[in-house]
């Protein structure tokens, strides 16, 4: 239960969530499942997805249905469910952690979007862990780092904090939409730059991506898939500590590099 200090301290993760067909990709789905098996079992999960941008900070409702925020895929994906236990205790805890003057909106009808439920179905298929999704209030790295810092104490209560995005996401600039498509130069260049900065723990470099990262703006014509990274880094015990990069490679030409901080 959230608030019990006997739970093992959890890391914080940033992962690529792909799209619904990720559920049928043997390699990537196996990588995510193996990663979860190597972690302590969470008491609860708090996930910040690229697909919910809302201020003030908002929280999903445990009883709400999934959000099928995609189009053009096999009908089977629209029939999928992921019903998890009540997460009211975690919502109450998060609300109490936010500073005075920064309200938290308890959304009563919004469930998990595909940036949350797709990877979680692979990592925790039993759906037996309470899950909340939190919105991103903006894309300012400093603001998101502070948000992660405020959430950091949850890790000592066994809560797994996840930022869910895609390290490159230049969908308009992809020449072919195949899972095994060769990554374009801008995707490779941004991925290599980010991997090196993460290995150094170079927050300043990562935060200055608009000006310093090769491959921009093609790698992120809009930045919502990169921004969750800063919530994860803010939740680290030391945000400047090099991240453990657990998954790398490309999917549809986009970087699926995913990482863990302690």
N, C-alpha and C positions, 0 to 999 in steps of 0.2 A: 504494500500500500504506500502511496506517496506520503512522504513525511517520516517514514521509518528509517532511522539511521543505520539499521543493520543490513540494508541492501548494499550490494557491491557497487562501487563507483563505476559509472558508465563513461565510455568515451563519447565524443560527438562526431557525427558523420556528415560528409557532403557526398552525395551520389548523383549519378545520372539516372534519370527515370525513363528515358526513351519514350515510347508510345505503346499502346496496347499490344502490338505484335512482339514486344519484348517478352511477353509471357510465353511465347512459343520459340524463343531463341535459346537453343540448348546451352551454348557457351555462357552467355551473359546471365541467364537465369541461374545456372549452376554457380557462377561466381558470386552472385548476390546471396544465394542460399548458403553457400559455404562461409561467406563472411559473417552472416548472422549466427551460424553455429559456433563460430570462434569467439563470439562475444558473450559476456555474462547475460543471463536472462533479465530483460528489463522488467521493472514494476509497471512501467507505462511508457508510451512513446509520444513525443511532441515533434511534429513535422511541419516545416515551413516549405511550401511548394512554390515554384515559379508561377503557378496558375491561379494564385489568389493574392491580388494586390488590393489592399483596402486599409484606409486609415479612418479612425483609430484602429489599433491592433484589435483583431477580431479572432474569436475562437469558434470552431465548428461544434456541431451538436452530435453527441454520440448516437442518438436515435434517428438521425436524418439519413435518407438514402444517399447512395453514391452519386457523385456528379459525373456524368458522361460527357465531358467537355472536349469532344473530338468528333470528327465526321469522316465518313467514307471507308470505315473499316468493317470487317466481318460482323454480322449481327450478333454473333456469340459474345462479343465483348460488351454489348449493351445489356446482356442478361446476367452478367457477372455480379456477385455480391461480395461484401466483406464486412460482416456484422461483428463488431467488437464489443467488449464489455463497457459498461457505463464509465465515463471518465470525468464525472462531476467533481470528484475530489481533486483531480489535477487542475481542472478549470478554476476551482476556488483558490488553489495554491498559487497559480500563475497570476490571478487577479490581485492577490495580496502582495505579490512581489513587485508590481509596477509602481512607479513613483506617483505621489500625489499630483493630480492635475493631468495625468496620462491615463484616461479611462480604458478599460478593456471591454469590448462589445461582445456579449454572449449571443452568438447567432443561433437562432432556434430552428432554422430550416435548412442550413447548409451542411452537407456531409463532406466526405473526403473526395477530392478531385483526383484525376488520373496520375498526377505527380506524386500523390500519396499512396493510393491504394494499389497501383500497379506494382511498384517495388515491394510494398509490404506483403502483398499476396505471395511473393516469392521468398521473402526473408522470414516471414512469420505466417505460414499458410494456415495454421490452426485458428487464426483470428481470435486468440484467447488472451490478448493483452490490450488494456485500455489504450485508445489512440485519440489524440486531439490534433487538429490542424490549426496552425496559426497563420494569419495573413501577414504579408509584408507591407509595412506602412509606407515605404518609399524605397528608392534605390541608392541612397547615400551610404557609402561604405562605413563612414564614422557612426551614423545612426544605427546601422545594423550590427556593427561590432558592439556598441553599447547595449543593444537589445540582447545579444548573445551573452554578454557579461552578466546582465541581470538574471538570465535564465540559468547561469552556470551552477548555482547551488542545487538545482534539480538533479544534476548528475550524481551528487552524493546520496541522493534518495533513490537511486536506481532508475531514473528516467533517461531514456535514450533520446537525445536531441539530434534531429536530422534536418539538414538543408538539402532540398531536392531540386535539381535543375538539370543542366547539361553544359559541360564545359565549353563546347562550341555549339551554336544553334543557328547557323546561317541558312535556314531552310530555303529562303527565296533564291539563294545562289547555288543550290545543288543542281548539278546537271542531270543526275539520275537518282531515282528513289529506290535503291536496292540496298538491302541490309549489308551486303558484302561489297558495296561500291567503294572505289578507291577514294580516300579523303583528298579534297582539294588542298592546294598549297596554303591558303589562309587558315584552314582548320589545323593542318599539321604545325604551322608556325605558331599559332596561338597556343595550341596544346603544349608544345615544347617550351615556350616562354613561361606558361603557367606552371608546368611541372618543375622547371628550374627554380622559379621564385618560391614555390611551396617547399621545395627541398632545402632552401636557405632560410625559410621562415621570414621572408621579406614582405611584410605587410604593406609597406609604403609602395613597393613596386606593384603588388596586386591591386591596391586601391587606385593606382594611377593608370589603370588599364586603358582608359579611353585615349590617353596620350602616348603611352609607352608600348602597349602590346602590339606586336606584328599581327597582321590579319584583320585588324579593325578597319572599318566597321562591319566587314563581311562576316566575321566570326560571331558577332552579336549586333545585328541591325537594331534590335531591341535587347535590353540587358536583363530581363527578368529571370533568365535561366542561369545567369552568372551571380546575381545578387545574393541568393541564399548562402553562397560560400561564406559571406561575412558574418552571418549569424552563427555558423559553425565555428569559424575561427574565434569569434568573440566568446564562445562558450568554452574555449580551451583554457586550461589552467594558466598557460602562458601562450598568448596568441602568436608570439614570435618564434615558438618552438617548431622546428621542421615537422611537417605533417607526414604521417605514414600513408603512402599512396598505394592503395590496395588493388585497384582495378585500373588498367589502362587499355589502350587500343581504340578502335573506331567502330561505329555502327551507323550505317547509311552515310558514311563520310564524316560523321560528327564525333567529337571526342567524348568517350564515356569515362574519362579519368575520374576516379572516385577516391576519397581519402578519409582518414581517421585521425582525430587529434585527442590527446589525453590531457 
